[in-house]
Amino acid sequence: MKTLNVLAAVLVAILVVLGATIFTVDQRQYAIVFQLGEIRSVLEEPGLYFKWPMIQNVRYYDKRILTLESAEPERFLTSEKKNVLVDSFTKWRIIDPKLYYRSVAGDESRAKTRIAQTVNAGLREEFGKRTVHEVVSGERNQIMEQMRDKADLDARNIGVQIVDVRVKRVELPIDVSESVYRRMDAERKRVANELRSQGFAEAEKIRADADKQHEVIVAEAYRDAQKMKGEGDAKASTIYAQAFEGNAEFYAFYRSLEAYRGSFKGKSDVIVVEPSSDFFKYMKSVGRGGDKVGK
């Protein structure tokens, strides 16, 4: 029984020693091995490693790309002396763990503070060179590229690489926004009134042209109608003349009938003439039997 207890104790001791001796490095991490407070080695490859217990210790640092976002939008001044609120973020990662530890003692918060100060100063400088329009749309990509290069140059001193700097949003303060919106509203109204005036002018021009064409078409139609009417009257006169030459008495009779038809269109029509007038010549003839018409 004592032998089993001794073996168990020895086994536990071995496991404790192994646990203090063996350590692993993940593919997402760097590992720095310290010996009595001094950097002994930097491990970048994942795997199983050994260290001297009680003498050596290991600290791990993230190898992945990290994100630094501003807690609140920063207020910057443009070349027009106008304030803008800028919301940005920075992508960074550790590339030299030994320099990173010596520069900021491996403290991520200290590294973020250093990076934030660098990016903030660079953005302030870049925004101060440009107008609101340029920083909003015109040269936004150029600003981010220049900021990434400048921030990366400084971050290399602490073993860090700046992968990217991005401006998420650029806004005007409320007081400035209201004045800008009022100016934009006035400008839009001015453009709308100008377009409306141009529309009215075009409408009047089209209306005048349409009236002109209407007058021309009506005049030409009246001219053609009068011409056709004149031609019809001429033909009618020719026919009448031929009929008169062929049978003068019949032509006179026909013209009298046309006169009667024109004079007595309605039952209430009344005509006052002398009974002996030539107007009733053929009526009298018909009343005697119609011999005169036949002749």
DOKOL-285860 format. One record per residue: residue in three letters; x, y, z of N, C-alpha, C, CB in turn. Coordinates in steps of 0.1 Angstrom, whole numbers, plus 5000, padded with zeros to 4 digits. Glycine has a CB too. Layout:
BEGIN
ALAXYZXYZXYZXYZ;...
This chain:
BEGIN
MET500849885000500050005000500950125000499150005012;LYS501950125008502850245009503550264995503950225020;THR503850144989504550154976503650224965504850014970;LEU502350194966501350264957501250414959499950194958;ASN501250444972501150584975502350664971500950604990;VAL503550594972504850664968504750674953506050574972;LEU504350574946504350584931503350694927503850444925;ALA502150704933501250804930501850944932499950784938;ALA502550954944503151084947504151124936503751084961;VAL504951024933506051044922505351084909506950924921;LEU504351014906503651044893503051184893502550944891;VAL502451224904501951364905503051464904501151384918;ALA504151434910505251534910505751544895506451484919;ILE505851424889506251434875505351514866506451284869;LEU504051494868503051574860503151724863501651524864;VAL503351754876503551894879504751954873503651914895;VAL505851874873507051924867506951944852508251834869;LEU506251844846505951854831505051964828505351724826;GLY504051994836503152104834503852234835502052104844;ALA504852244844505652364845506752374834506252374858;THR506952264827508052264817507552284803508852134818;ILE506452214800505852214787504852324785505152074784;PHE504852394773503852494770503652484755504252634774;THR502552534750502152534736501952684731500852454734;VAL502252694718502052824712500952804701503352884705;ASP499952884701498852884692499252954679497552944697;GLN498652914668498952974655498553124654498252904643;ARG497653164664497253304664498053394674495753314668;GLN499153334679499953404690501453404687499653334703;TYR502053504693503453504695503753464710504153644692;ALA504853414712505253374726506653434729505153224729;ILE506853504740508153544744508553474756508153704746;VAL509753404756510253334767511153424775510953204763;PHE510853444788511753524797512553434806510853624804;GLN513753474808514553404818515053504828515753324811;LEU514553494840514953584851514753734847516453564855;GLY513553754840513153884836513753934823513553984846;GLU514653864817515253904804514653814793516753884805;ILE514553874781513953804770514953694765513653894758;ARG514553574765515353464761515253424747515153334770;SER513953424742513653394728512253434725513753234726;VAL511953444712510653484706510153364697510653614699;LEU509053314701508553194693507353244684508053084703;GLU507453234671506453274662505753154655507053364651;GLU506253034656505652924650504852844660506752834643;PRO503652794656502852724666503552584669501452704661;GLY503252534681503852394684503952374699505152374677;LEU504652274703504852234717506352264720504552084719;TYR506552344731507852384735508052354750507952534733;PHE509452364754509852334767510452454773510752214768;LYS510352474786511052584793511552534807510152704795;TRP512452604813512952564826511952614837514352614829;PRO511352524845510452574855511152654866509752454861;MET510452754871510852844881511952944876511452764893;ILE512452914865513553004860512953084848514752924855;GLN512253014839511753084827510153094828512153004815;ASN509653194822508253214821507853264807507653314831;VAL506653254803506253284789505053384789505753154782;ARG505153474780504053574778503553564763504453724782;TYR502253574761501753564748501153694743500553454748;TYR501253714730500753834723500053794710501953934720;ASP498953864708498153834696498753864683496753914697;LYS498753764674499353784661498353834651499953644656;ARG497053834654496053874644495954024643494653814649;ILE495154064632494954204630493954254640494454234615;LEU494254364647493454414657492754544652494254444670;THR491754584659490954704655490954804666489554674651;LEU491254934662491255044672490255144667492655104674;GLU489155154674488055254670487955364680486655174670;SER487755484675487555604683486255584691487555734675;ALA486355624704485155604713484055704708485555634727;GLU484455824705483555934700484156004688483256034712;PRO483356064680483856134668484756254673482756194660;GLU485856264666486856374669486456504661488256334666;ARG486656614667486356744661487656794654485756844671;PHE487556814641488756864634488356994627489256754623;LEU489357074623489157204617489657194603489857314625;THR488857234593489257224579489957354575488057204570;SER490457364562491057484558490157604557491757454544;GLU488857574557487857684557487557734571486557644549;LYS488257674581487957714595486557664599488157864597;LYS486157544594484957484597485157354605484057464585;ASN484357334616484557214624483757104617484057244638;VAL484456984617483756864613484056754623484356814599;LEU483056664624483156554633483556424625481756524641;VAL484656364629485256254622485256134630486656294617;ASP484656024625484655894631485555804623483155834633;SER486555744629487555664622487855534630488755744619;PHE488555444623489155324629490455284623488155204629;THR491255214630492555174626492755024627493655254633;LYS493254964617493654824617495154804619493154744604;TRP495554734630496954714633497254574638497354824643;ARG498554544638499054414643500454424647498854304632;ILE500854334656502254324661503054244651502254254675;ILE504154304647505054234638506454204644505254314625;ASP506754274655508054254662507754244677509154374658;PRO507554124682507154114696508254164705506853964699;LYS509454144702510554194711510554344712511954134706;LEU510454414701510454554701509154604707510554614687;TYR508054534705506754574711506854564726505654474706;TYR507454464731507554454746508454564751508154314750;ARG509554584745510554684750509954824749511854674742;SER509154854739508654984737507455024746508155004723;VAL506454934747505254954755505054854766504054964746;ALA506154784769506054674780505054574777505854744793;GLY504754554764503754454760502354484764504154324766;ASP502154614767500754654772499954704760500954764783;GLU498854634757498054664745497454804746496954564743;SER497054844758496354974760497355084757495754984774;ARG498655064761499655164759499855174744500955134766;ALA499855064737500055064722498955134715500254924717;LYS497755104720496555174714496555324716495255114720;THR497055364728497155504731498155574721497555534745;ARG499255504719500255564710499755574696501555474711;ILE499055464691498555464678497455564676498055324674;ALA496555574686495455674685496055814684494555664697;GLN497055844692497655984692498256014678498755994703;THR498955914672499555934659498555954648500455804656;VAL497455874648496455884638495656014640495455764639;ASN495356054652494656174655495456294650494356184670;ALA496756294653497556414649497656414633498956404655;GLY497756304627497856294613496556344606498256154608;LEU495456294611494156334605493956484607493056254612;ARG494256534619494156674621494956764611494556714636;GLU496156714608496956784599496456774585498356724599;GLU495956654581495456634567494156714565495156484564;PHE493256714575491956784574492256934573491056754586;GLY493256984580493557124580494057174567494557154591;LYS494357084558494857124545493757134534495957034540;ARG492557084538491557064528490157124532491356914526;THR489357144522487957194525487057084529487457274512;VAL485857124533484857024537484456934525483557094542;HIS484356994514483956904502485056804499483756994490;GLU486356844500487456754497487556644507488756834497;VAL487356674520487456564530486256474530487556634544;VAL485056524525483856444525483856344513482656524525;SER484256394501484156314489485456324480482956344481;GLY485856444478486956474468488156394470487256614467;GLU488856404482490156344485490156254497491156454487;ARG489056194499488856104511489855984511487456054513;ASN489855924499490755804498492255844499490555734484;GLN492555964493493956004494494356034509494156134486;ILE493456094516493656124531493955994538492456194537;MET493155884535493355764543494655694539492155664540;GLU495055704526496255644522497455714528496455644507;GLN497455844528498555914534498555894549498356064531;MET497455884556497455864570497955724573496055874575;ARG497655624566498155494568499655484567497555394558;ASP500255554557501655554555502355624567502055624542;LYS501855744571502455814582502355744595501755954583;ALA501155694598500955614611501755494611499455584612;ASP501955424600502755304599504255334602502555234586;LEU504655444596506055484598506355504613506355614590;ASP505455564620505655584635505455454643504755694640;ALA504455374639504155254646505255154645502855194641;ARG506055154635507155064634508155074645507855084620;ASN508255194651509155214662508755134675509155364666;ILE507455094675507055014687506754864683505855074694;GLY507254824671507054694666505654664661507354594677;VAL504954764656503554744652503454794637502554824661;GLN502654724630502354764616500854814615502554644606;ILE500754934609499354984606498954934593499355144606;VAL497954844593497454784581496554874573496654654585;ASP495654954580494755044573494255144583493554964567;VAL493955264577493255374585492055414577494255494587;ARG490855404583489655434575488855544583488855314573;VAL488255634575487355734580485955684577487555874573;LYS485255644588483855594586482855694583483455514598;ARG482955814589481955914588482456044590480755884598;VAL482056144582482456284584481156364585483356334573;GLU480856424596479656504598479956644602478756434608;LEU479056734600479156874605478456884618478556974594;PRO478956964627478256984640476857044637479057084649;ILE475957024647474557064645474357204640473757044658;ASP475057304647474957444643475357464629475757534653;VAL476457404625476957424611476057344601478457364610;SER475557234605474657154596473357234593474257024603;GLU472857304603471657374601471857484590471057434614;SER472957564592473257664582473457614568474457744587;VAL474157494568474457434555473157384548475457314556;TYR472257324557470957284551470157404546470257204562;ARG470157504554469457624549469957684536469457734560;ARG471257684535471857724522471557634511473357744524;MET471657504514471257404503469757424499471557264508;ASP468957444509467557454506467257584497466657464519;ALA467957694501467757814493468357794479468557934500;GLU469457714478470057694464469057604456471357624466;ARG468457504463467557414455466357494451467157294464;LYS465857584459464657654456465057754444464157734468;ARG466257814444466657894433466657824420467957964436;VAL467257704421467357624409465957584404468257494411;ALA465057544414463757504410462957624403462957454422;ASN463057744409462457854403462957884389462557984412;GLU464257874388464857894375464357794364466457884376;LEU464357664368463757564359462357594356463957424365;ARG461557634366460157664364459957774354459457694378;SER460857884356460757994347461057954332461658104351;GLN462057864331462457814318461357734312463757734319;GLY460657654321459557574316458357664311459057484327;PHE458057774319457057864315457357924301456757974325;ALA458657964300459058034287458957934275460558084288;GLU459357814278459257714267457757684264459957584271;ALA456957684275455457654272454857774264454757644286;GLU455257894267454658004260455158004245455058144266;LYS456457964243456957954230456257844222458457924230;ILE455957734228455257624221453857664218455257494230;ARG453257734228451857774227451757874215451257834240;ALA452657974215452658074204452858004190453758184206;ASP453757914190454057834177452757764173455257744179;ALA452157694183450857624180449757714175450357544192;ASP449657834181448657934176448957974162448558054186;LYS450258004160450658044146450257934136452158074146;GLN450657814139450357704130448757684128450957574135;HIS448057714139446557704138446057804128445957724152;GLU446557934130446058034121446458004106446758174125;VAL447657954104448057924091447257814085449557884090;ILE446957714093446157594088444757644085446157484098;VAL444157724094442757774091442757864079442257844104;ALA443757944078443758034066443857964053444858134067;GLU444757864053444957784041443757694038446157684043;ALA443057644049441857574047440757664041441357504060;TYR440657784046439657874041439857914027439558004050;ARG441157934024441557964010441157854001443057994009;ASP441557734005441157613996439657603995441857484002;ALA438957624006437457614006436857713996436857624020;GLN437357833997436857943989437157913974437458083993;LYS438357853972438757823958437857713953440257773958;MET437657613961436757503956435257553955436757383966;LYS434857643964433557703962433357783950433157783975;GLY434457863947434457943935434357853922435658033934;GLU435157743923435157653911433757583910436257543913;GLY433157553921431857493921430757593915431357443935;ASP430857713920429957813915430157833900430157953922;ALA431457833896431657853882431057733873433257863879;LYS431257613878430657503871429157503871431157363878;ALA428657553883427157563884426657663874426757593898;SER427357773873426957883864427057833849427858003865;THR428057753847428257693833427057603830429557623832;ILE426757523840425557433838424257503836425457333850;TYR424157603845422957693843422857753829422857793854;ALA423957803825424057873812423657783801425457933810;GLN424257653802423957553791422457523791424857433793;ALA421957503804420557473805419657593799420157443819;PHE420057713802419357833797419357833782419957953803;GLU420457803776420557803762419757693755422057793757;GLY419757583762418957463756417457483757419357333763;ASN416957533768415457553770415257663780414857413776;ALA415157783775415057903784413857893792415058023775;GLU412757843787411457833795411657743807410357793786;PHE412257623804412457533815413357583826413057393810;TYR414457653821415357713831414657823839416557783823;ALA413757903833413058003841412157933851412258093832;PHE411457823846410657743855411357693867409957633848;TYR412557633864413357573875413857683885414657503869;ARG414257793880414657903889413557953897415258013881;SER412257953892411157993899410857893911409858003890;LEU410957763908410757663918411757683929410857523912;GLU413057703926414057733936413757853944415457743929;ALA413157953938412758073945411658043955412358183936;TYR410657963950409557923959410057843971408557843951;ARG410957743968411557663979412257753989412457553973;GLY412957853984413757933993412858034001414758013986;SER411658063995410758164002409858094012409958233991;PHE409457974009408557904018409157784025407257864010;LYS410157804033410857694040410057644052412257744045;GLY409257724058408457684070407057704068408957744082;LYS406257634076404757664075404357794079404057554083;SER405157864087404757994093405358104084405258004107;ASP406058074073406658184065405558254058407658124055;VAL405758384057404758474051405458564041403958564061;ILE404958584029405558674019404458774014406158594007;VAL404758894013403858994008404259053995403659104019;VAL403559013984403859063971402459093964404658963963;GLU402559163953401359193945400959063938401559303935;PRO399659043937399158923930399558913916397658913932;SER399759033910400059033896401559023893399459163890;SER402359003904403759003902404158873894404459003916;ASP405358883887405858773880406258663889407058823872;PHE406358683902406858583911405858463911406958643925;PHE404558493909403558383909403158343895402258433916;LYS404058373885403858343871403458193869404958383863;TYR404358103875404257963872403157903881405557893874;MET402857963893401757913901400457933894401757993915;LYS400358053887399158083880398957983868399058223875;SER400057953862400057863850399557723854401357853843;VAL400157683866399757543871398357543875400657513883;GLY397857653880396457663884395457653872396157793892;ARG395957693860395057683848395257553840395357793839;GLY395957463847396157333840397557293836395257323829;GLY398457393837399857363834400157363819400157233839;ASP399157423810399457423796400657503793398257473789;LYS400857613800401857713797403257653799401757843805;VAL403357573810404657503813404957403802404557433827;GLY403957333798404157243787404657303775402957163784;LYS404157423772404557493760405957543761403657603756;
